[in-house]
C-alpha cells in the first residue's frame, strides 16, 4: 500500500472519530492530525481544492484549540 493511500485511510479514521470528542482538546487535535494526513493524500492526487479546504480547516481547528 502506498504511503498516500495509507495516510488517507488513517486520516479518514481520525476524522471519523473526532466529532464524538470535538468539545475536548483531544478531539480538535485528532481532527488536525486527520486533516493533515488527508492533505498528504490530496497533494499526491493533485486535488488542490481539497488541499486548500484541509489547510483552512487545520487553521480553524488550531484557532479553536488555542483560544
Secondary structure, 3 states (H helix, E strand, C coil): CCHHHHHHHHHHHHHHHHHHHCCCHHHHHHHHHHHHHHHHHHHHCCCHHHHHHHHHHHHHHHHHHCC
